[in-house]
Amino acid sequence: MYRYQGVSLNKDSVYRFLDKLNNQLKDKVEQITFNHTRRILGGNISVVFYDMTTLYFEASDEDDLRKTGFSKDGKHSNPQIFLGLLVGLGGYTIGYDIFEGNTYEGHTLIPFLEKISTKFNIEKPIVVADSGLLSNENIKALQEQGYEYILGARIKNKTNKIKEKILQTPLKDDQIKTIKKDENTRIIISYSKKRVKKDTHNRERGLKRLEKRIKSGKLTKSNINNRGYNKYLKLKGEVSIAIDYDKYEKDNKWDGLKGCITNSKLSGSQIIENYANLWHIEKAFRMSKTDLRITANISSFTKEN
């Protein structure tokens, strides 16, 4: 403000304004934002995208909201909060909410959807979310509340019967396969040559890291778990650790495959297309953690304001 407008602002006045913004103007700003989103999307919000992230604080003390928990930033010793964000097609904001830092993210989905639906009078939209919110509890709750959903599926963790069906017939580039899971749900599998390159690169990079850690002696039996690429490790005897190269080679059959689980009546291609739009919400989270970039139709926005 001083550099461009010649105005000096005391830091405390900024904090006082933020209190006013939260206590007096928050609901109005949220309603203006929602109305803008609804107008951009043609008045109908039929599909919504939900995700969560963590925001940590450079402090050691917890309070009623800021608590230590599983940190997506790797800052497990810092108190944090969870931020849940709901957007429409194109990444246009619908609403957000914050949760205690030790909350299990899977328990936030239904309360958040119900709160936003009531607040903005949204009819039941199709809910799209990544595999972090995939649980039998969430799926049951979504179905009981009358929501259609598209959730990322951890296809390697499915039953042997489902996995056999997935791998039974090789797919071509951009080809889609539908597998009926039960009476209400389907698993939609897509294949991409572009994703093959990415998956192969990530597996090779993970293997090289394991080899480097073993050679350096920094990988011991006490810190072995089955996360990430540690699944390629096997214990030999009491303390001998080796890489299971056979398991590593067999894993390439999953390269390029991605799955969604859904109860929606949309076609397989529509399911994949909607799930692919989750990158909009990931972009919004990246901006909230780095810099603020706003691109909007200012004239139309100010008319409503």
C-alpha positions as CSV (number, residue, x, y, z in Angstrom):
1,M,0.0,0.0,0.0
2,Y,2.8,2.4,0.8
3,R,4.8,1.6,-2.3
4,Y,1.9,2.0,-4.8
5,Q,-0.6,4.3,-2.9
6,G,1.5,6.1,-0.3
7,V,-0.6,4.8,2.5
8,S,0.9,3.4,5.7
9,L,-1.0,0.7,7.4
10,N,-0.4,-0.5,10.9
11,K,-0.3,-4.3,11.2
12,D,-2.9,-4.3,14.0
13,S,-5.3,-2.5,11.7
14,V,-5.0,-5.3,9.2
15,Y,-5.8,-7.9,11.9
16,R,-8.8,-5.8,13.1
17,F,-10.1,-5.7,9.5
18,L,-9.7,-9.5,9.2
19,D,-11.9,-9.8,12.4
20,K,-14.5,-7.6,10.8
21,L,-14.3,-9.6,7.5
22,N,-14.9,-12.8,9.5
23,N,-17.5,-11.6,11.9
24,Q,-19.6,-9.3,9.7
25,L,-18.8,-9.8,6.0
26,K,-17.9,-13.5,5.6
27,D,-21.4,-14.7,4.8
28,K,-22.0,-11.9,2.3
29,V,-18.7,-12.5,0.5
30,E,-19.4,-16.3,0.3
31,Q,-22.9,-15.6,-1.1
32,I,-21.5,-13.2,-3.8
33,T,-18.8,-15.8,-4.7
34,F,-21.4,-18.6,-4.9
35,N,-23.8,-16.6,-7.1
36,H,-20.9,-15.7,-9.4
37,T,-20.0,-19.4,-9.7
38,R,-23.6,-20.4,-10.3
39,R,-23.9,-17.7,-13.1
40,I,-20.6,-18.9,-14.7
41,L,-21.9,-22.5,-14.7
42,G,-25.2,-21.5,-16.3
43,G,-27.3,-21.6,-13.1
44,N,-27.0,-25.3,-12.5
45,I,-24.4,-26.9,-10.3
46,S,-24.8,-30.6,-11.0
47,V,-21.2,-31.8,-10.3
48,V,-19.0,-30.7,-7.4
49,F,-15.4,-31.5,-6.5
50,Y,-14.2,-31.9,-2.9
51,D,-10.7,-32.2,-1.4
52,M,-8.9,-31.4,1.7
53,T,-5.4,-30.1,2.6
54,T,-3.6,-29.1,5.8
55,L,-2.2,-25.7,6.7
56,Y,0.4,-25.8,9.4
57,F,1.5,-23.1,11.9
58,E,5.1,-22.1,12.9
59,A,4.2,-22.6,16.6
60,S,4.6,-25.3,19.2
61,D,1.3,-24.8,21.1
62,E,-2.0,-26.3,20.2
63,D,-5.4,-24.8,20.8
64,D,-9.0,-25.8,20.2
65,L,-8.6,-25.7,16.5
66,R,-4.9,-26.0,15.7
67,K,-3.8,-29.5,16.6
68,T,-1.0,-31.9,15.5
69,G,-2.1,-34.6,13.2
70,F,-1.3,-36.3,9.9
71,S,0.3,-33.5,7.9
72,K,0.2,-33.5,4.1
73,D,3.1,-31.0,4.2
74,G,5.2,-33.4,6.3
75,K,5.1,-31.0,9.3
76,H,3.9,-33.6,11.8
77,S,5.3,-31.8,14.8
78,N,3.5,-28.5,14.0
79,P,-0.1,-27.7,14.9
80,Q,-2.3,-27.5,11.9
81,I,-5.9,-27.2,10.6
82,F,-7.7,-29.0,7.8
83,L,-9.1,-27.0,5.0
84,G,-12.0,-28.5,3.0
85,L,-12.8,-26.9,-0.4
86,L,-15.7,-27.5,-2.7
87,V,-15.5,-26.2,-6.3
88,G,-17.6,-26.6,-9.5
89,L,-16.6,-27.3,-13.0
90,G,-13.7,-25.2,-14.1
91,G,-12.5,-24.8,-10.5
92,Y,-15.0,-22.1,-9.6
93,T,-15.4,-21.8,-5.8
94,I,-18.6,-23.0,-4.1
95,G,-17.5,-23.1,-0.4
96,Y,-15.0,-24.1,2.2
97,D,-14.8,-25.1,5.8
98,I,-12.1,-25.7,8.4
99,F,-11.6,-28.6,10.8
100,E,-9.5,-29.4,13.8
101,G,-5.9,-30.5,12.8
102,N,-6.4,-34.0,14.2
103,T,-9.6,-34.7,12.3
104,Y,-9.8,-37.8,10.1
105,E,-10.5,-36.4,6.6
106,G,-12.9,-39.1,5.8
107,H,-15.3,-37.9,8.5
108,T,-15.6,-34.4,7.0
109,L,-17.3,-35.2,3.6
110,I,-20.9,-35.7,4.6
111,P,-21.2,-32.9,7.2
112,F,-19.5,-30.5,4.8
113,L,-21.8,-31.4,1.9
114,E,-24.9,-31.1,4.0
115,K,-23.8,-27.7,5.4
116,I,-23.1,-26.2,1.9
117,S,-26.3,-27.7,0.4
118,T,-28.4,-26.1,3.1
119,K,-26.6,-22.8,3.0
120,F,-26.8,-22.3,-0.8
121,N,-29.9,-24.5,-1.5
122,I,-28.1,-26.8,-3.8
123,E,-29.9,-30.0,-5.0
124,K,-28.0,-33.2,-4.6
125,P,-25.0,-32.9,-7.0
126,I,-22.6,-35.6,-8.2
127,V,-19.7,-35.6,-5.7
128,V,-16.2,-36.1,-7.1
129,A,-13.3,-36.8,-4.8
130,D,-10.0,-38.6,-4.7
131,S,-9.2,-41.9,-3.1
132,G,-8.3,-40.3,0.2
133,L,-12.0,-40.1,0.9
134,L,-12.7,-43.6,-0.3
135,S,-14.1,-45.7,2.5
136,N,-17.0,-48.0,3.0
137,E,-18.3,-45.6,5.6
138,N,-18.3,-42.7,3.2
139,I,-19.8,-44.7,0.4
140,K,-22.6,-45.9,2.6
141,A,-23.3,-42.4,3.9
142,L,-23.3,-40.9,0.4
143,Q,-25.8,-43.5,-0.7
144,E,-28.0,-43.1,2.3
145,Q,-28.1,-39.3,1.8
146,G,-29.0,-39.8,-1.9
147,Y,-25.8,-38.6,-3.4
148,E,-24.3,-39.9,-6.6
149,Y,-20.5,-40.0,-6.4
150,I,-17.3,-40.6,-8.4
151,L,-14.4,-41.5,-6.1
152,G,-10.8,-42.5,-7.0
153,A,-10.4,-46.3,-6.6
154,R,-7.3,-48.0,-5.2
155,I,-7.5,-50.7,-7.8
156,K,-4.4,-52.6,-6.6
157,N,-6.2,-53.1,-3.2
158,K,-9.3,-54.7,-4.6
159,T,-10.2,-58.4,-4.3
160,N,-8.4,-60.9,-6.4
161,K,-11.5,-61.4,-8.4
162,I,-11.8,-57.7,-9.3
163,K,-8.1,-57.5,-10.0
164,E,-8.3,-60.4,-12.4
165,K,-11.1,-58.7,-14.3
166,I,-9.1,-55.5,-14.5
167,L,-6.1,-57.2,-16.0
168,Q,-8.0,-59.8,-18.0
169,T,-8.2,-57.8,-21.3
170,P,-5.3,-55.3,-22.1
171,L,-6.6,-51.9,-22.9
172,K,-5.5,-49.6,-25.7
173,D,-4.7,-45.9,-25.3
174,D,-7.7,-43.9,-23.9
175,Q,-9.8,-47.1,-23.8
176,I,-12.2,-47.6,-20.9
177,K,-13.4,-50.7,-19.2
178,T,-16.5,-51.0,-16.8
179,I,-16.6,-53.6,-14.1
180,K,-19.7,-54.2,-12.0
181,K,-18.8,-54.3,-8.3
182,D,-22.3,-54.8,-6.9
183,E,-25.9,-53.9,-7.6
184,N,-25.3,-50.2,-7.1
185,T,-21.7,-49.5,-8.0
186,R,-19.3,-49.8,-10.9
187,I,-15.5,-49.6,-11.2
188,I,-14.5,-47.6,-14.3
189,I,-10.9,-48.4,-15.5
190,S,-9.1,-46.2,-18.0
191,Y,-5.7,-46.7,-19.7
192,S,-3.3,-44.0,-20.9
193,K,0.1,-44.4,-22.6
194,K,1.0,-41.0,-21.2
195,R,0.3,-42.3,-17.7
196,V,2.4,-45.4,-18.4
197,K,5.4,-43.2,-18.8
198,K,4.7,-41.4,-15.6
199,D,4.0,-44.6,-13.6
200,T,7.1,-46.3,-15.0
201,H,9.3,-43.2,-14.2
202,N,8.0,-43.1,-10.6
203,R,8.6,-46.8,-10.0
204,E,12.2,-46.5,-11.4
205,R,12.8,-43.5,-9.3
206,G,11.5,-45.3,-6.2
207,L,13.6,-48.3,-6.9
208,K,16.8,-46.2,-7.2
209,R,16.0,-44.5,-3.9
210,L,15.6,-47.9,-2.2
211,E,18.9,-49.1,-3.7
212,K,20.7,-46.0,-2.5
213,R,19.4,-46.3,1.0
214,I,20.3,-50.0,1.3
215,K,23.9,-49.3,0.0
216,S,24.3,-46.5,2.5
217,G,23.1,-48.6,5.4
218,K,20.4,-46.1,6.3
219,L,17.6,-48.5,5.7
220,T,17.2,-50.9,8.6
221,K,14.6,-53.5,9.8
222,S,13.3,-51.1,12.5
223,N,12.1,-48.5,10.0
224,I,10.6,-50.8,7.4
225,N,6.9,-50.3,6.6
226,N,4.8,-51.1,3.6
227,R,4.2,-47.6,2.4
228,G,5.1,-46.3,-1.0
229,Y,7.9,-48.3,-2.7
230,N,8.9,-50.0,0.5
231,K,6.5,-52.8,-0.7
232,Y,9.4,-53.9,-3.0
233,L,11.5,-54.8,0.1
234,K,11.8,-58.2,1.8
235,L,13.5,-59.2,5.0
236,K,16.0,-62.1,4.8
237,G,16.9,-63.6,8.2
238,E,17.1,-61.4,11.2
239,V,18.5,-58.2,9.7
240,S,19.2,-58.7,6.1
241,I,17.2,-56.5,3.7
242,A,16.9,-57.0,0.0
243,I,14.8,-55.7,-2.9
244,D,12.2,-58.0,-4.3
245,Y,13.0,-57.3,-8.0
246,D,10.5,-59.9,-9.1
247,K,7.7,-58.0,-7.4
248,Y,9.0,-54.8,-8.9
249,E,8.9,-56.2,-12.4
250,K,5.4,-57.7,-12.0
251,D,4.1,-54.3,-10.9
252,N,4.5,-52.9,-14.4
253,K,1.3,-54.5,-15.5
254,W,-0.6,-51.8,-13.5
255,D,1.3,-48.9,-15.3
256,G,-1.1,-46.6,-17.1
257,L,-4.3,-47.9,-15.3
258,K,-6.5,-45.7,-13.2
259,G,-9.8,-46.5,-11.6
260,C,-12.9,-44.8,-10.3
261,I,-15.8,-46.2,-8.2
262,T,-19.2,-44.8,-8.9
263,N,-22.9,-45.2,-8.4
264,S,-23.7,-42.6,-11.1
265,K,-25.6,-43.3,-14.2
266,L,-23.2,-41.4,-16.3
267,S,-21.3,-43.2,-19.1
268,G,-17.8,-44.5,-18.5
269,S,-16.2,-41.7,-20.5
270,Q,-18.2,-39.1,-18.6
271,I,-17.0,-40.6,-15.3
272,I,-13.4,-40.4,-16.4
273,E,-13.8,-36.9,-17.7
274,N,-15.3,-35.6,-14.5
275,Y,-12.7,-37.3,-12.3
276,A,-10.0,-35.8,-14.4
277,N,-11.3,-32.3,-13.5
278,L,-10.1,-32.8,-9.9
279,W,-6.9,-31.0,-11.0
280,H,-8.8,-27.7,-10.6
281,I,-9.1,-28.1,-6.9
282,E,-5.5,-29.2,-6.6
283,K,-4.5,-26.0,-8.4
284,A,-6.6,-24.0,-6.0
285,F,-4.8,-25.6,-3.0
286,R,-1.4,-24.9,-4.6
287,M,-2.3,-21.2,-5.0
288,S,-3.5,-21.0,-1.4
289,K,-0.1,-22.3,-0.2
290,T,2.0,-20.1,-2.4
291,D,0.8,-16.9,-3.9
292,L,-2.6,-15.4,-4.6
293,R,-3.7,-15.2,-8.3
294,I,-7.1,-14.0,-9.2
295,T,-8.6,-14.2,-12.7
296,A,-12.2,-13.1,-12.9
297,N,-14.6,-11.0,-14.9
298,I,-14.3,-7.9,-12.7
299,S,-17.1,-6.1,-14.3
300,S,-19.7,-8.8,-13.8
301,F,-18.4,-9.5,-10.3
302,T,-18.7,-5.8,-9.2
303,K,-22.2,-5.5,-10.6
304,E,-23.4,-8.1,-8.2
305,N,-21.4,-6.6,-5.4
